[in-house]
């Protein structure tokens, strides 16, 4: 019997557009990913609401919920998995959420960004309090959002529990000089395969803020467990990239080595895995 495979598409979109624009492009790329035969389509961080806080904080929660409902309906209509993002207003600030939507159009898992980035996000959002572990067609997966990727424990513990794919929606927006530096230093999103041996799928943003003071680094990618790129996007343009993942290659050998050695840490890793599994189904509120 051949090893399982999974075709994944990652969409690169502008980060500071209106809810209406974002929804239209989201629905467009759901259709396109389905037409290309993908089973999963990953969108950038907060792709529905956008990440431009002067605009987002004035959005009506009902409008955001309607956009999410229409995204769920599109997932069901085209029968594929969709991972979309939004900023959700709560009684205590906003949550930066990733929504895992099944081919039945049901949100089966949600993850709230743990490590906030940037002045506006620090001001308006609070961090989540769980790690991500969920299944896509029987394949264990995990999620981090943007800066979370700089904190390896957030995806390595789920990988110890069996996750073979890291989905990484991102919006690496910053001042122009900082973005250029991120590009040349490789700091926007660092491949996780070389410290975990799992697949890494990144959907990042492009474009400028309305005031022209910030931009985003682009460079979305799909990398196999060695760190080798299977597909890469450009720096500036909206686009979709697609790759087929051979799950046999995601053997998680590096995290399993960490789980075994040194022996004195083994019991602590196992305790964290148990705690992570218990919290993973909790809905961020």
C-alpha positions in Angstrom: 0.0 0.0 0.0 1.4 3.4 -1.0 2.2 6.0 1.7 -0.5 8.7 2.2 -0.2 12.0 0.5 -1.9 15.3 0.9 -2.1 18.1 -1.6 -1.9 21.5 0.1 -2.3 25.1 -1.3 -1.1 28.2 0.5 -2.5 31.6 -0.4 -0.6 34.9 -0.2 -2.8 37.9 0.2 -2.6 41.6 1.1 -2.9 42.3 4.8 -4.5 45.7 5.0 -7.6 45.5 2.8 -11.3 45.7 3.7 -13.4 42.8 5.0 -15.4 42.8 1.7 -12.2 42.6 -0.4 -10.7 39.9 1.8 -13.8 37.7 1.7 -14.0 37.9 -2.1 -10.4 36.9 -2.5 -10.8 34.1 0.1 -13.8 32.6 -1.8 -11.9 32.9 -5.1 -8.9 31.0 -3.8 -11.1 28.3 -2.2 -12.6 27.7 -5.7 -9.1 27.8 -7.3 -7.6 25.3 -4.8 -10.5 22.9 -5.3 -10.1 23.2 -9.0 -6.4 22.3 -8.7 -7.2 19.2 -6.7 -6.0 20.4 -3.3 -7.4 18.9 -0.2 -6.4 21.8 2.1 -6.1 25.5 1.5 -4.2 27.7 4.0 -4.8 31.4 4.2 -2.6 34.1 5.9 -3.0 35.3 9.5 -6.3 37.2 9.9 -7.1 36.9 6.2 -10.8 37.7 6.7 -10.5 40.8 8.9 -7.1 41.9 7.9 -4.3 42.8 10.3 -4.5 46.6 10.0 -5.8 47.5 13.5 -7.1 51.0 12.9 -9.6 49.4 10.5 -10.2 46.1 12.3 -11.2 47.5 15.7 -14.2 49.3 14.1 -15.5 46.2 12.4 -18.9 45.0 13.5 -18.6 41.5 15.1 -21.7 40.4 13.1 -19.9 41.3 9.8 -16.9 39.2 10.8 -19.1 36.3 11.8 -21.0 36.5 8.5 -17.7 36.4 6.6 -16.6 33.3 8.5 -20.0 31.7 7.9 -19.6 32.3 4.1 -16.1 30.8 4.2 -17.5 27.7 5.9 -20.2 27.4 3.3 -17.6 27.7 0.5 -15.5 24.9 2.2 -18.6 22.7 2.1 -19.5 23.7 -1.4 -16.1 22.8 -2.8 -15.5 19.9 -0.3 -12.1 20.8 1.0 -10.4 21.7 4.2 -9.9 25.5 4.8 -7.7 27.2 7.4 -8.8 30.8 7.7 -8.0 33.6 10.2 -9.8 36.5 11.9 -9.5 38.9 14.8 -12.4 38.2 17.1 -13.6 40.8 19.6 -14.2 39.4 23.1 -15.1 40.9 26.4 -11.4 41.2 27.1 -9.7 42.5 24.0 -9.3 40.6 20.7 -8.2 37.1 20.0 -6.1 36.4 16.9 -7.7 33.1 15.6 -7.0 30.4 13.1 -10.2 28.4 12.2 -9.9 24.9 10.8 -12.9 24.3 8.7 -13.8 20.7 7.5 -15.1 19.8 4.0 -18.5 19.7 5.7 -18.3 23.4 6.4 -17.8 22.9 10.2 -15.2 24.6 12.3 -13.6 21.6 14.0 -10.6 23.3 15.6 -9.6 26.8 16.6 -6.3 28.1 17.8 -5.5 31.5 19.3 -2.1 33.1 18.7 0.0 32.8 21.9 2.9 35.3 21.2 1.6 38.7 20.1 3.8 40.8 17.8 3.8 44.6 17.1 2.5 47.5 19.1 -1.1 47.3 17.9 -1.4 43.6 18.6 0.2 44.0 22.0 -2.4 46.8 22.7 -5.5 45.3 21.4 -5.1 41.5 21.7 -4.5 38.9 24.4 -2.7 35.6 23.9 -4.1 32.1 23.7 -3.5 29.5 26.3 -3.2 26.2 24.5 -1.2 24.4 21.7 -2.8 23.1 18.6 -3.4 19.4 17.6 -6.1 18.3 15.2 -6.7 15.8 12.3 -7.1 16.3 8.6 -8.3 13.1 6.9 -6.7 11.1 9.8 -3.4 13.0 9.6 -2.3 14.7 12.8 -1.5 18.4 12.3 -0.6 21.4 14.3 -0.9 25.2 14.0 1.1 28.3 15.0 0.4 31.9 13.9 3.2 34.2 12.7 5.6 35.0 15.7 4.6 31.8 17.4 6.9 30.1 15.0 9.9 31.6 16.8 8.9 29.5 19.9 9.7 25.8 18.9 8.0 24.2 21.8 4.6 25.3 20.4 5.0 23.0 17.4 7.6 20.4 18.7 5.4 19.2 21.5 2.4 18.5 19.1 5.0 16.8 16.8 6.0 14.6 19.7 2.4 13.7 20.0 2.2 12.7 16.3 1.7 15.9 14.2 3.3 15.5 10.8 2.4 18.9 9.3 2.7 22.4 10.7 0.3 25.0 9.2 1.7 28.5 9.8 -0.5 31.4 8.8 1.5 34.7 9.1 1.4 38.4 8.5 5.0 39.6 8.7 4.1 43.3 8.4 6.6 45.8 9.7 8.3 49.1 8.9 10.0 48.9 5.5 13.5 48.7 6.8 12.6 45.9 9.2 10.9 43.9 6.4 14.0 44.2 4.1 16.2 43.0 6.9 13.9 40.0 7.6 14.1 39.1 3.9 17.9 39.1 3.7 18.4 37.5 7.1 15.7 34.8 6.6 14.0 35.8 9.8 10.4 36.1 8.5 9.6 32.4 8.8 12.3 29.9 9.6 11.9 26.3 8.3 11.0 23.9 11.1 11.8 20.7 9.4 15.5 20.8 10.4 14.6 20.7 14.1 11.5 18.5 13.9 11.3 16.5 10.6 7.7 17.5 9.8 6.2 19.5 6.9 5.9 23.2 7.2 3.3 25.2 5.2 3.4 29.0 5.4 0.8 31.4 4.1 2.1 35.0 4.5 0.9 38.4 3.4 2.1 41.1 1.0 1.4 44.8 0.4 1.5 48.0 2.2 -0.6 49.7 4.9 -2.9 52.6 3.8 -0.4 55.1 5.2 2.5 53.6 3.3 4.6 53.2 6.5 4.5 49.4 6.6 4.8 46.5 4.2 5.0 42.7 4.4 7.7 40.2 3.4 5.7 37.7 1.3 7.8 34.6 0.6 5.1 32.0 1.5 6.4 28.5 1.2 5.7 24.8 1.5 8.8 22.9 2.8 9.3 19.2 3.3 10.8 17.7 6.5 14.4 18.2 5.4 13.7 21.9 5.0 13.9 21.8 1.2 11.3 24.0 -0.5 8.6 22.3 -2.5 6.9 25.6 -3.5 7.8 29.2 -2.8 5.9 32.5 -3.4 7.4 35.9 -4.3 7.9 39.0 -2.2 5.2 41.3 -3.6 2.4 39.6 -5.4 -0.9 37.9 -4.4 -0.6 34.3 -5.4 -1.3 30.7 -4.6 1.3 27.9 -4.3 0.6 24.2 -4.2 2.5 21.0 -3.4 1.9 17.3 -2.7 3.1 16.1 0.7 4.4 12.6 1.0 3.6 11.9 4.6 6.1 9.0 4.8 8.9 11.6 4.8 7.5 13.3 8.0 9.0 10.7 10.4 9.3 13.3 13.3 12.7 11.7 14.1 14.3 14.9 15.6 11.4 15.4 18.1 11.3 11.7 18.9 15.0 11.8 19.6 14.4 14.8 22.0 11.6 12.8 23.7 14.0 9.9 24.4 17.2 11.7 25.3 18.4 12.9 27.7 16.5 10.4 29.8 16.0 12.7 32.8 13.7 15.0 30.6 11.5 12.2 29.3 8.9 12.3 32.1 8.6 16.1 31.7 8.0 15.9 28.0 5.4 13.2 28.5 3.6 15.4 31.1 3.5 18.3 28.6 2.2 16.1 25.9 -0.6 14.9 28.1 -1.5 18.5 29.1 -1.3 19.6 25.5 -3.7 16.9 24.4 -6.2 17.8 27.1 -6.3 21.4 26.2 -6.2 21.1 22.4 -10.0 20.7 22.0 -10.8 23.8 24.1 -12.4 26.6 22.2 -10.6 29.9 22.6 -12.9 32.4 24.2 
